[in-house]
């Protein structure tokens, strides 16, 4: 179901190949330039310089960037915040990046913050601890703390805490969806899933029950006991008290089966919950996220669909978890 993307070189090579195939004219780069980028990344490591290139046409002059804001001093965890110039009561997205719960850094995903903030959405990108240093509980508590920090402080940056969304790609989509479905994580921070105005999942891992005995990577992450898998699967927690959801996948995704999105959408619909599902034709796993950097391509209107969802949702009441 999920291939290992925690190793830096393989992950970067996949991003490059996906982008070149998906966006052959992106930023008017020639094939030779793509090759130079690829060699540089694989030799020098995959970091912010690569991801800065994917949004070369972005509108950073319309975005304020606040780096290295510490939200959990005890665990030395920080976040980056991207805000539109002169933001006032703007909607807010907390974005969790993917990487098989093993890798990734928030500055690799500046293009996500730039893309959303340039269209009026304050974007918060936190780091979280990874496997094997922590288990499910560790990174989920980190994610909940990042949401709680945002809820408490985003008004200082022109954001509206009652229009707060969680969003994630791949394993980050799993984290976002679990915050929106399993109430215990946000409850520990005095919040509830319906404190959120919505949840946006891009190629997330939501429905991996029953365990596949041949999927060693998933077993390493979540164990091989049925109750362990149940505690990790967002689809298992849907009970009719979730925020509205937008689920996006590509039908050419060979990393995370789009059936994950279909199954979570079906579970939400069965409980009368609001959910919108888009499966884009001929779109792969990485290309789905990278489409945010190239919003004019009609084949994957990911940014358009995300913005339409955000602006269609009303502000929530300031709901706290029960004592």
Protein Blocks (a to p, Z undefined) as FASTA:
>chain_A
ZZcfkbmklmmmmmmmmmmmmmmmgghiafklmmmmmmmmmmnopafklmmmmmmmpcfk
lpccdehiafblmnopacdddddehiahiacdddddeeehmgccfklmmmmmmmmmmnop
acddddddddfkbcfklmmmmmmmmmmmmmmmmmmnopafklcccddehjlmmmmmmmmm
mmmlmmmnopafklpgbdcdehiafblcccdfklmmlmmmnojafklmmmmmmklmggoi
accddddddfkbckbgfklmmmmmmmmmmnopacdddddehiafklmmmmmmmmmbmklc
mklmmmmmmmmpccdddddddZZ
